[in-house]
Amino acid sequence: MMRNQEQTIGNLIDKQSVCYLGSIDKQGFPNVKAMHSPRSREDIRVFYFSTNTSSLRGSQFRSNPKASAYFVDRRFFRGVILLGTVEVLEDAEFKEMLWQAGDSKYYTEGVTDPDYCVLRFTAQSGRYYSRFKSEDFDI
């Protein structure tokens, strides 16, 4: 059992360079995509990712906001899946908050590029796996 949920899960997330983000397609099937880890997070509840406005993920989340985010520590065979919803944000405030040097190679028009947006994932619950045991939790 986790002694400190926020610390245990937060540390696992912060050490990963990849997050597997799940969305639902038009036929109701899950789609999972490897993405760079979140650029920012608020505790273990809210996570911010950058992506293309025109991306498949963007259109899927606009149609159905249900989502999952999975982080795995392959070395120690631990992981956490978070279940929640995603909002596609195009507000300048969020785009500027996540913008990093080098992003212009993906978004050639800079921080105001219309093909640049932010995905805000808000977790509601999760399941933590470690030492061949799992534990459900609410956030």
N, C-alpha and C positions, 0 to 999 in steps of 0.2 A: 504494500500500500504506500502511496506517495505521502511523504510527510509534509511537503510544501509544494502544492500543485503548481503555483505560479513560478516558483524557482526551478523546479525539476523540468517542467515543460519549456519554460522560457530559455533555459540553458541549452536544452536539446535543439530548439529552433535556431537560436543564435549561432550555433556551431555548424549549421548546414548551409551549403552554397546553392542547393536546389530544393524547390518545393514542388510537389505534384498537385496541381490544381484541377479539380474535377468540376465539370459542368454537365448539363443535360441537353441532348440534341433534340431536334424537332420530332423524332420518333420515340422519344422518351428513354433513349439509351445513354448511359454515362460515357463521357469523354474525359480522358485524363491527359494533361499536358505537363511536361516538365518545364518549370519556369525558374528564373533566378529567384533566390529567396526574397522575402519582402524587403522593401527599402526602408520601411518604418513599421513599427508596431506599437500598440497601446496595450500593455499587459499581454495576456494571451487571448484577448477577445477581438481586437481589431488589427487588421494587417493591410498594408498598402503595397500594391504591385503596379508597375508601369507596363503598358502594352500599347499596341496599335489600335486605334479606334476602329479600323476596318477589319480587325482580326475576327476569326471564327469565335473565339471566346467572348469577345465583346457582344456579338449578335446573340450568342446563346444565353448570356447572362441578362441581356435586355428582355429576352423572351421568357426566361425562367431563371430567377435569381438563386435558386437552390444550388449549393456548392459544397465541396469538401476540399480540405487542404491537408496533405500528408507530408510529414517530415520524417526522415529515417536516418538513423545513425547506423550505417551498415557495419561499422567496425564492432560495435557492441550489441548488434541485433536488437535495437530499441527503436520505437517509433511512436508517433502520435498522429491520429486522424482527428481533424476538427470538422464539425458539420455546422453549416450556417448559410448565409446568403451573401451575394456579391452585388454591389452597386457599381455602375460604370459612371465615373465622374469626369467631366470635362471642364470643370471650373478652374480658372486661372490659379486660385489659391492652392488647390491640391496639386496641380501640375508643377507649380513653382516649388512646392514643398518637397516633391520627390526628384526634381531635376538634378542630374549629376553631370559633371564634366565628362565628355565623351558620348553623351546621349545623342548629340547631333549626328552621329553616324547612323542612328536608327530613325531619327526625326530631323530631317535636313533643314526644316524651317525653324528649328529651335523650340524653345519652351511653348511657343504659341502655335506650333504645327498642329493643324486640324486632325492629323492622324496619330496624335499622341493623347493618351488618356490614362486615367488612374483607375485601378480596380480596388475597391474597398471591401474586403472580406470581413464579415462580422460573425464570429463563432458563437454558437449557442450551447454546444455540447461537444464531447470528444471521447476518445478511447485511447488510453496509453498502454503500450506494450513494452515489457521489459522482463528479462529473465524467464521467458516462456510463460508469463502470466499477463493478463490484461485487466484493465480497470476502467470502467465507464465513469464519466464525471460531467457535471453541468458547469457552465461558466456564468 
